[in-house]
């Protein structure tokens, strides 16, 4: 049955890996994209003011282009990027687990749809992953990530 399959650990792991591979491909191609994600899985650091947080819908679309795209990083099963919010353009680092991404969109067309059910342990990502302040150093320490650095 479909509901059993989308909760299966093997299927969830497969979707997680596929999300990462699609994102890496988009970074390699220098292709801007959007992610549709469940706002419950998103963490903002620093936290956004309540009047801005209240504007987000349950399913929120973030576009990664320009500086937001350039700041994007994949680390420890999470995607993070810097963005400005509200009319005040309040800066914050957005972090979410890869399985919190429901769709990846390029040129207004979904190129990836995540059917996996997010496990409870992923839902606890309300705090920043360890080392968020040193994430660039960690990213650069892996020689394979050098190809993602824009020169």
Secondary structure, DSSP 8 states (H G I E B T S, - for coil): -HHHHHH-HHHHHHHHHHHHHHHHHHHHTT--EEEEEEGGGEEEES---HHHHTT--SEEEEEE-HHHHHH-EEETTEEEEEEEETTTTEEEEEEEEGGGEEEEEETTEEEEE------HHHHTTTS--TTGGGHHHHHHHSGGGGGGS--
